[in-house]
């Protein structure tokens, strides 16, 4: 199976195209191929499949073999792949995802190559039970949560997949690997949760680090950046458009009052092509 290694701000994937459906043993393959010592290495596998509703369908399998409903960095990689490889010749693309349905993507192209991608990430889901959490509330703002006697406050947002955003004094130095895995499986979150630790530095910038459900610490998370901006607006901390600084780089996130949609703009990159064997 031929693949292209791609990343969005360091959140990296093995991208497969030309298949009609997922391999039967895709969970096992993801664990094997994503291993950074005994495999290719990656945060997940991404399959570009046919869609009856959009130009393409995207399926994402995390490095632990579970399937993700949505991934902001992966959708930018897929958008770049289909244009750069001649699968589409328009600078406007629609991509179907499990968590967000059909998403509209706009490409910024220079010399025939996609440089940045702007994605309509849809409307944020703020109802606590729909995120899902076990909590009633719309929205769930700065709700208390305790793990190992450590108390935090979180705001719950779904961007097609579930997130909890926690504000800390210094997100870049926060002990992500200590608290991320414990919060991911807290009983409040029936389908586990992506955890963002955020520090607001101005009305137009937030620093964020992420523990991704099914993948662990990653260099960037597009849906997490969107959830962080939404949470920051709800909590009165930022404007409705701001930069979110991730370990792998910056994303520009906008929450448009006119349609209630969140828009994400950022780069994607192809690293190399290869071949793996089932």
Secondary structure, 3 states (H helix, E strand, C coil): CEEEEEEECCEEEEEEECCCCCCCCHHHHHHHHHCCCCCCCCCEEEEEECCCCCCEEEEEEECCCCEECCCHHHHHHHHHHHHHCCCCCCCEEEEEECCCEEEEEEEEEECCEEEEEEEEEEECECECCCCCCCCCCECCCCEEEEECCEEEEEEEEECCCEEEEEECCCHHHCCHHHHHHHHHCCCCCCCCCEEEEEEEEECCEEEEEEEECCCEEECCCHHHHHHHHHHHHHCCCCCCEEEEEECCEEEEEEECCCCCEEEEEEECEEEEEEECCC
